[in-house]
Protein backbone atom coordinates (compact mmCIF):
# COMPACT_ATOMS: atom_id res chain seq x y z
CA UNK A 1 0.00 0.00 0.00
CA UNK A 2 1.39 3.41 -0.95
CA UNK A 3 1.48 6.33 1.48
CA UNK A 4 -1.24 8.09 -0.53
CA UNK A 5 -3.53 5.04 -0.38
CA UNK A 6 -2.89 4.69 3.33
CA UNK A 7 -3.79 8.33 3.98
CA UNK A 8 -7.03 8.00 2.02
CA UNK A 9 -7.88 4.83 3.91
CA UNK A 10 -7.22 6.62 7.20
CA UNK A 11 -9.63 9.41 6.25
CA UNK A 12 -12.31 7.03 5.01
CA UNK A 13 -12.07 5.22 8.33
CA UNK A 14 -13.11 8.31 10.33
CA UNK A 15 -16.54 8.43 11.95
CA UNK A 16 -19.36 9.34 9.51
CA UNK A 17 -16.89 9.54 6.61
CA UNK A 18 -19.25 7.64 4.29
CA UNK A 19 -21.88 10.36 4.63
CA UNK A 20 -19.84 13.51 5.22
CA UNK A 21 -16.41 13.14 3.62
CA UNK A 22 -15.66 14.24 0.06
CA UNK A 23 -12.08 13.95 -1.15
CA UNK A 24 -10.44 16.05 -3.86
CA UNK A 25 -7.04 15.45 -5.42
CA UNK A 26 -4.80 18.51 -5.35
CA UNK A 27 -1.10 19.36 -5.36
CA UNK A 28 0.36 22.43 -3.68
CA UNK A 29 2.66 22.71 -6.71
CA UNK A 30 -0.51 22.97 -8.83
CA UNK A 31 -2.53 25.51 -6.81
CA UNK A 32 -5.20 25.87 -9.49
CA UNK A 33 -6.45 22.42 -8.44
CA UNK A 34 -7.90 23.77 -5.20
CA UNK A 35 -10.82 25.68 -6.68
CA UNK A 36 -13.28 22.77 -6.85
CA UNK A 37 -12.51 21.75 -3.27
CA UNK A 38 -13.12 25.28 -1.94
CA UNK A 39 -16.39 25.90 -3.79
CA UNK A 40 -19.32 25.96 -1.36
CA UNK A 41 -17.18 25.85 1.82
CA UNK A 42 -17.64 28.15 4.83
CA UNK A 43 -14.23 27.50 6.38
CA UNK A 44 -10.97 26.59 4.69
CA UNK A 45 -7.98 25.21 6.59
CA UNK A 46 -4.66 25.55 4.78
CA UNK A 47 -2.40 23.05 6.58
CA UNK A 48 0.00 21.93 3.85
CA UNK A 49 3.35 23.40 2.88
CA UNK A 50 6.03 22.22 0.44
CA UNK A 51 9.04 20.85 2.30
CA UNK A 52 11.06 19.27 -0.51
CA UNK A 53 11.29 21.22 -3.73
CA UNK A 54 10.09 19.69 -7.02
CA UNK A 55 12.96 20.39 -9.40
CA UNK A 56 10.75 19.95 -12.47
CA UNK A 57 8.17 22.52 -11.35
CA UNK A 58 7.55 26.04 -12.61
CA UNK A 59 8.72 27.42 -9.24
CA UNK A 60 12.38 27.97 -8.42
CA UNK A 61 12.05 27.00 -4.74
CA UNK A 62 9.57 26.04 -2.00
CA UNK A 63 8.96 29.70 -1.07
CA UNK A 64 7.62 30.47 -4.53
CA UNK A 65 5.43 27.37 -4.44
CA UNK A 66 4.10 28.17 -0.96
CA UNK A 67 3.28 31.77 -1.89
CA UNK A 68 1.55 30.68 -5.11
CA UNK A 69 -0.52 28.24 -3.07
CA UNK A 70 -1.54 30.93 -0.58
CA UNK A 71 -2.48 33.36 -3.36
CA UNK A 72 -4.61 30.76 -5.13
CA UNK A 73 -6.37 29.63 -1.95
CA UNK A 74 -7.17 33.18 -0.89
CA UNK A 75 -8.36 34.09 -4.39
CA UNK A 76 -10.63 31.04 -4.62
CA UNK A 77 -11.98 31.70 -1.11
CA UNK A 78 -12.96 35.24 -2.10
CA UNK A 79 -14.33 34.08 -5.45
CA UNK A 80 -16.50 31.38 -3.83
CA UNK A 81 -18.75 33.89 -2.09
CA UNK A 82 -19.35 31.30 0.67
CA UNK A 83 -16.05 31.12 2.58
CA UNK A 84 -16.29 32.99 5.87
CA UNK A 85 -12.79 32.37 7.16
CA UNK A 86 -9.43 31.10 5.89
CA UNK A 87 -7.31 29.51 8.66
CA UNK A 88 -3.63 28.92 7.98
CA UNK A 89 -1.32 26.56 9.87
CA UNK A 90 1.84 28.64 10.21
CA UNK A 91 5.04 27.95 12.14
CA UNK A 92 6.73 29.69 15.03
CA UNK A 93 10.00 29.54 13.06
CA UNK A 94 8.65 32.65 11.33
CA UNK A 95 8.52 34.52 14.66
CA UNK A 96 12.11 35.00 15.77
CA UNK A 97 12.54 37.68 18.47
CA UNK A 98 16.25 38.02 17.58
CA UNK A 99 17.73 40.59 20.00
CA UNK A 100 14.47 41.42 21.72
CA UNK A 101 13.64 40.05 25.18
CA UNK A 102 10.27 38.53 24.33
CA UNK A 103 8.40 36.68 21.61
CA UNK A 104 4.87 37.53 20.54
CA UNK A 105 2.80 38.04 17.37
CA UNK A 106 4.76 41.14 16.37
CA UNK A 107 7.96 39.11 15.87
CA UNK A 108 9.04 38.12 12.37
CA UNK A 109 12.10 36.16 11.29
CA UNK A 110 14.21 38.04 8.74
CA UNK A 111 14.71 36.25 5.44
CA UNK A 112 17.95 34.32 5.06
CA UNK A 113 18.45 34.36 8.82
CA UNK A 114 19.88 30.80 8.88
CA UNK A 115 22.27 30.78 5.90
CA UNK A 116 23.76 27.41 5.07
CA UNK A 117 21.48 25.42 7.37
CA UNK A 118 18.96 22.70 6.56
CA UNK A 119 16.14 24.89 7.80
CA UNK A 120 16.84 28.08 5.86
CA UNK A 121 14.53 27.35 2.95
CA UNK A 122 11.72 26.07 5.21
CA UNK A 123 11.97 29.11 7.52
CA UNK A 124 11.92 31.57 4.61
CA UNK A 125 9.05 29.68 2.96
CA UNK A 126 6.87 29.74 6.09
CA UNK A 127 7.68 33.40 6.79
CA UNK A 128 6.92 34.63 3.28
CA UNK A 129 3.78 32.51 2.91
CA UNK A 130 2.34 33.68 6.23
CA UNK A 131 2.92 37.35 5.41
CA UNK A 132 1.30 36.82 2.02
CA UNK A 133 -1.75 35.20 3.59
CA UNK A 134 -2.21 37.97 6.16
CA UNK A 135 -2.18 40.54 3.36
CA UNK A 136 -5.66 39.30 2.37
CA UNK A 137 -7.11 40.31 5.72
CA UNK A 138 -8.92 43.28 4.21
CA UNK A 139 -10.86 41.09 1.77
CA UNK A 140 -11.47 37.99 3.86
CA UNK A 141 -11.42 36.85 7.48
CA UNK A 142 -7.93 35.42 7.75
CA UNK A 143 -6.41 33.64 10.76
CA UNK A 144 -2.80 32.51 10.96
CA UNK A 145 -1.90 30.02 13.71
CA UNK A 146 1.88 30.01 14.15
CA UNK A 147 2.31 26.69 15.94
CA UNK A 148 5.22 25.71 18.11
CA UNK A 149 6.97 22.34 17.92
CA UNK A 150 4.15 19.78 17.96
CA UNK A 151 4.37 16.77 20.24
CA UNK A 152 2.05 14.03 21.42
CA UNK A 153 0.22 11.23 19.68
CA UNK A 154 -0.32 10.44 16.01
CA UNK A 155 -2.58 8.51 13.66
CA UNK A 156 0.33 8.05 11.27
CA UNK A 157 2.17 4.76 10.86
CA UNK A 158 5.49 6.40 11.75
CA UNK A 159 6.86 8.92 14.23
CA UNK A 160 6.25 12.48 12.97
CA UNK A 161 9.35 14.61 12.53
CA UNK A 162 8.31 17.05 15.25
CA UNK A 163 7.92 14.21 17.76
CA UNK A 164 11.28 12.78 16.64
CA UNK A 165 12.83 16.14 17.50
CA UNK A 166 11.29 16.11 20.98
CA UNK A 167 12.68 12.63 21.75
CA UNK A 168 16.03 13.13 20.01
CA UNK A 169 17.93 13.38 23.30
CA UNK A 170 16.78 9.98 24.53
CA UNK A 171 17.53 8.46 21.11
CA UNK A 172 21.00 10.10 20.92
CA UNK A 173 20.11 11.30 17.43
CA UNK A 174 22.49 14.18 16.73
CA UNK A 175 20.83 15.33 13.50
CA UNK A 176 17.36 15.74 14.98
CA UNK A 177 18.86 17.10 18.20
CA UNK A 178 20.44 19.99 16.32
CA UNK A 179 17.02 20.74 14.83
CA UNK A 180 15.50 20.66 18.32
CA UNK A 181 17.79 23.42 19.50
CA UNK A 182 15.73 26.41 18.43
CA UNK A 183 17.32 28.69 21.05
CA UNK A 184 19.35 30.58 18.45
CA UNK A 185 16.18 31.35 16.50
CA UNK A 186 13.41 31.91 19.06
CA UNK A 187 15.20 32.01 22.41
CA UNK A 188 13.62 28.82 23.70
CA UNK A 189 11.41 26.15 22.14
CA UNK A 190 7.66 26.89 21.93
CA UNK A 191 5.97 23.49 22.35
CA UNK A 192 2.35 22.42 21.90
CA UNK A 193 0.40 19.15 21.96
CA UNK A 194 -1.23 17.97 18.74
CA UNK A 195 -4.63 17.89 20.46
CA UNK A 196 -4.29 21.55 21.44
CA UNK A 197 -3.28 22.40 17.85
CA UNK A 198 -6.44 20.72 16.57
CA UNK A 199 -8.61 22.42 19.18
CA UNK A 200 -7.06 25.80 18.33
CA UNK A 201 -8.04 25.38 14.68
CA UNK A 202 -11.59 24.41 15.63
CA UNK A 203 -11.76 27.30 18.11
CA UNK A 204 -10.78 29.78 15.40
CA UNK A 205 -13.51 28.42 13.12
CA UNK A 206 -16.27 28.46 15.72
CA UNK A 207 -15.64 31.81 17.42
CA UNK A 208 -16.37 34.87 15.27
CA UNK A 209 -15.10 37.43 14.77
CA UNK A 210 -11.44 36.47 14.81
CA UNK A 211 -8.67 37.72 12.55
CA UNK A 212 -4.92 38.00 12.33
CA UNK A 213 -1.93 36.19 13.70
CA UNK A 214 -1.81 33.99 16.81
CA UNK A 215 1.17 32.11 18.26
CA UNK A 216 0.13 28.65 19.46
CA UNK A 217 2.15 27.02 22.26
CA UNK A 218 1.34 25.97 25.80
CA UNK A 219 4.96 25.73 26.94
CA UNK A 220 8.22 27.54 26.31
CA UNK A 221 11.28 25.48 27.23
CA UNK A 222 14.96 25.18 26.45
CA UNK A 223 16.55 21.97 25.23
CA UNK A 224 18.15 21.85 28.69
CA UNK A 225 14.70 21.96 30.33
CA UNK A 226 13.62 19.02 28.17
CA UNK A 227 16.77 17.05 28.98
CA UNK A 228 16.34 17.63 32.72
CA UNK A 229 12.77 16.33 32.56
CA UNK A 230 13.86 13.18 30.77
CA UNK A 231 16.73 12.71 33.22
CA UNK A 232 14.33 12.84 36.20
CA UNK A 233 11.44 10.93 34.67
CA UNK A 234 13.11 8.39 32.38
CA UNK A 235 16.46 7.45 33.98
CA UNK A 236 16.51 4.25 31.90
CA UNK A 237 17.57 6.31 28.87
CA UNK A 238 20.90 7.37 30.48
CA UNK A 239 21.00 10.85 28.95
CA UNK A 240 24.38 12.09 27.74
CA UNK A 241 25.97 14.92 29.74
CA UNK A 242 26.21 17.08 26.61
CA UNK A 243 22.41 17.43 26.60
CA UNK A 244 22.57 18.94 30.07
CA UNK A 245 24.68 21.87 28.93
CA UNK A 246 22.11 24.04 27.24
CA UNK A 247 22.40 27.56 25.88
CA UNK A 248 20.46 30.06 27.98
CA UNK A 249 18.75 33.16 26.60
CA UNK A 250 16.40 35.22 28.70
CA UNK A 251 13.62 35.39 26.13
CA UNK A 252 10.10 35.54 27.53
CA UNK A 253 6.96 34.08 25.99
CA UNK A 254 4.64 37.08 25.74
CA UNK A 255 1.89 35.79 23.46
CA UNK A 256 -1.60 35.81 25.01
CA UNK A 257 -3.72 36.71 21.97
CA UNK A 258 -5.29 33.27 21.67
CA UNK A 259 -5.96 32.75 25.38
CA UNK A 260 -7.30 36.30 25.63
CA UNK A 261 -9.95 35.18 23.14
CA UNK A 262 -10.94 32.39 25.52
CA UNK A 263 -8.88 29.45 24.29
CA UNK A 264 -7.64 27.05 26.98
CA UNK A 265 -4.65 24.74 26.57
CA UNK A 266 -5.15 21.27 28.03
CA UNK A 267 -1.57 19.95 27.85
CA UNK A 268 1.48 21.25 29.71
CA UNK A 269 5.13 20.53 28.92
CA UNK A 270 5.38 17.33 30.97
CA UNK A 271 2.25 15.88 29.37
CA UNK A 272 3.52 16.70 25.88
CA UNK A 273 6.90 15.07 26.53
CA UNK A 274 5.29 12.00 28.11
CA UNK A 275 2.95 11.54 25.14
CA UNK A 276 5.86 12.00 22.74
CA UNK A 277 7.76 9.22 24.49
CA UNK A 278 4.64 7.00 24.34
CA UNK A 279 4.26 7.76 20.62
CA UNK A 280 7.89 6.92 19.82
CA UNK A 281 7.70 3.71 21.83
CA UNK A 282 4.53 2.68 20.06
CA UNK A 283 6.25 3.16 16.72
CA UNK A 284 9.22 1.08 17.83
CA UNK A 285 11.64 4.02 17.84
CA UNK A 286 12.50 3.70 21.55
PATI-336532 format. One record per residue (C-alpha): residue in three letters; x negated, y negated, z negated. Coordinates in steps of 0.001 Angstrom, whole numbers, padded with zeros to 6 digits, always signed. Layout:
# residues N
alaXYZ ...
# end
This chain:
# residues 286
unk+000000+000000+000000 unk-001390-003411+000955 unk-001481-006325-001477 unk+001237-008095+000532 unk+003528-005037+000384 unk+002887-004687-003332 unk+003786-008328-003978 unk+007029-008002-002023 unk+007875-004827-003911 unk+007219-006617-007197 unk+009626-009412-006249 unk+012308-007029-005014 unk+012066-005221-008333 unk+013106-008306-010327 unk+016536-008430-011947 unk+019363-009336-009511 unk+016894-009540-006608 unk+019246-007645-004289 unk+021879-010361-004630 unk+019841-013512-005218 unk+016414-013139-003617 unk+015663-014242-000064 unk+012079-013946+001152 unk+010437-016054+003858 unk+007038-015455+005422 unk+004796-018514+005350 unk+001098-019355+005361 unk-000363-022429+003678 unk-002661-022712+006713 unk+000509-022966+008827 unk+002532-025507+006809 unk+005197-025866+009493 unk+006451-022416+008437 unk+007901-023773+005196 unk+010824-025684+006678 unk+013278-022772+006851 unk+012512-021747+003272 unk+013122-025279+001945 unk+016393-025897+003789 unk+019320-025962+001357 unk+017179-025855-001816 unk+017641-028149-004827 unk+014233-027495-006380 unk+010972-026585-004686 unk+007977-025206-006595 unk+004658-025553-004778 unk+002402-023054-006582 unk-000003-021928-003849 unk-003346-023398-002884 unk-006025-022216-000435 unk-009041-020853-002299 unk-011056-019271+000505 unk-011294-021223+003735 unk-010086-019688+007017 unk-012955-020390+009399 unk-010751-019949+012473 unk-008172-022517+011348 unk-007548-026038+012611 unk-008719-027423+009245 unk-012377-027968+008416 unk-012045-027000+004742 unk-009572-026037+001998 unk-008963-029696+001066 unk-007620-030473+004527 unk-005427-027372+004443 unk-004098-028173+000963 unk-003281-031769+001894 unk-001547-030683+005110 unk+000520-028245+003066 unk+001544-030925+000583 unk+002483-033356+003361 unk+004612-030761+005132 unk+006365-029632+001954 unk+007174-033184+000894 unk+008364-034092+004394 unk+010630-031043+004620 unk+011979-031703+001109 unk+012957-035239+002104 unk+014332-034078+005448 unk+016501-031384+003830 unk+018753-033895+002087 unk+019348-031305-000669 unk+016055-031119-002582 unk+016289-032989-005871 unk+012786-032369-007157 unk+009431-031099-005894 unk+007315-029511-008657 unk+003634-028917-007985 unk+001315-026555-009867 unk-001835-028636-010212 unk-005039-027952-012140 unk-006726-029693-015027 unk-010000-029536-013059 unk-008647-032649-011329 unk-008518-034524-014664 unk-012108-034999-015768 unk-012540-037684-018471 unk-016247-038024-017583 unk-017732-040588-019997 unk-014468-041416-021723 unk-013641-040047-025181 unk-010268-038534-024328 unk-008397-036682-021611 unk-004865-037530-020536 unk-002796-038041-017371 unk-004765-041141-016368 unk-007960-039112-015873 unk-009044-038120-012375 unk-012100-036156-011294 unk-014215-038044-008736 unk-014708-036252-005445 unk-017946-034323-005057 unk-018447-034359-008822 unk-019881-030803-008885 unk-022268-030780-005905 unk-023759-027415-005069 unk-021480-025421-007369 unk-018961-022699-006556 unk-016139-024892-007798 unk-016843-028082-005865 unk-014527-027346-002954 unk-011721-026070-005215 unk-011966-029106-007516 unk-011916-031569-004614 unk-009049-029683-002964 unk-006868-029744-006089 unk-007676-033398-006790 unk-006925-034633-003281 unk-003781-032509-002911 unk-002340-033681-006227 unk-002917-037345-005408 unk-001296-036818-002017 unk+001752-035204-003589 unk+002208-037974-006155 unk+002182-040540-003356 unk+005656-039299-002366 unk+007107-040309-005724 unk+008922-043284-004213 unk+010863-041090-001771 unk+011469-037988-003861 unk+011420-036846-007478 unk+007926-035422-007752 unk+006415-033638-010759 unk+002796-032515-010961 unk+001896-030018-013708 unk-001883-030008-014148 unk-002313-026685-015935 unk-005222-025707-018115 unk-006967-022336-017918 unk-004152-019777-017958 unk-004369-016765-020244 unk-002049-014029-021416 unk-000218-011226-019680 unk+000321-010443-016005 unk+002578-008515-013656 unk-000328-008049-011266 unk-002166-004764-010861 unk-005487-006404-011745 unk-006864-008919-014234 unk-006246-012479-012972 unk-009354-014607-012528 unk-008305-017052-015247 unk-007919-014209-017764 unk-011280-012781-016643 unk-012831-016140-017503 unk-011289-016107-020976 unk-012678-012634-021747 unk-016033-013130-020006 unk-017931-013382-023299 unk-016784-009982-024529 unk-017529-008461-021111 unk-020997-010097-020918 unk-020108-011303-017425 unk-022486-014180-016732 unk-020830-015330-013495 unk-017361-015741-014976 unk-018856-017102-018204 unk-020435-019987-016317 unk-017015-020740-014829 unk-015499-020657-018319 unk-017793-023417-019504 unk-015731-026410-018434 unk-017321-028694-021049 unk-019347-030584-018449 unk-016183-031348-016500 unk-013412-031911-019057 unk-015195-032009-022412 unk-013617-028818-023701 unk-011409-026148-022137 unk-007664-026885-021934 unk-005967-023489-022348 unk-002350-022417-021897 unk-000403-019153-021959 unk+001232-017970-018738 unk+004632-017887-020460 unk+004286-021553-021436 unk+003278-022397-017853 unk+006436-020716-016574 unk+008605-022421-019177 unk+007064-025804-018334 unk+008038-025380-014678 unk+011587-024410-015634 unk+011760-027298-018111 unk+010783-029784-015399 unk+013505-028419-013117 unk+016267-028462-015722 unk+015640-031809-017424 unk+016371-034873-015271 unk+015095-037432-014768 unk+011442-036469-014810 unk+008673-037724-012549 unk+004924-038001-012329 unk+001928-036194-013702 unk+001810-033987-016807 unk-001167-032111-018257 unk-000130-028654-019461 unk-002151-027018-022261 unk-001335-025966-025800 unk-004964-025729-026942 unk-008222-027541-026312 unk-011276-025481-027234 unk-014962-025180-026448 unk-016549-021974-025231 unk-018154-021848-028695 unk-014703-021962-030325 unk-013619-019017-028174 unk-016775-017054-028982 unk-016344-017625-032719 unk-012768-016327-032563 unk-013855-013185-030766 unk-016733-012714-033224 unk-014330-012839-036200 unk-011440-010926-034667 unk-013106-008387-032384 unk-016460-007445-033976 unk-016511-004252-031902 unk-017570-006306-028872 unk-020901-007375-030477 unk-021003-010848-028950 unk-024377-012092-027743 unk-025970-014916-029736 unk-026212-017080-026609 unk-022411-017433-026596 unk-022567-018942-030074 unk-024682-021873-028930 unk-022113-024044-027238 unk-022404-027560-025882 unk-020462-030061-027983 unk-018749-033159-026600 unk-016400-035221-028701 unk-013615-035390-026126 unk-010104-035536-027534 unk-006958-034081-025987 unk-004639-037081-025745 unk-001887-035790-023459 unk+001597-035812-025009 unk+003716-036708-021971 unk+005295-033274-021670 unk+005957-032755-025381 unk+007295-036303-025627 unk+009946-035184-023143 unk+010936-032386-025524 unk+008877-029452-024286 unk+007642-027054-026978 unk+004648-024739-026569 unk+005147-021269-028032 unk+001573-019945-027851 unk-001477-021251-029714 unk-005127-020526-028924 unk-005380-017333-030968 unk-002249-015884-029374 unk-003524-016695-025880 unk-006901-015072-026529 unk-005287-011999-028106 unk-002951-011540-025142 unk-005861-012004-022735 unk-007758-009215-024493 unk-004640-007002-024337 unk-004262-007763-020619 unk-007891-006917-019818 unk-007704-003715-021827 unk-004527-002676-020062 unk-006254-003162-016719 unk-009224-001078-017830 unk-011636-004020-017840 unk-012502-003699-021551 
# end
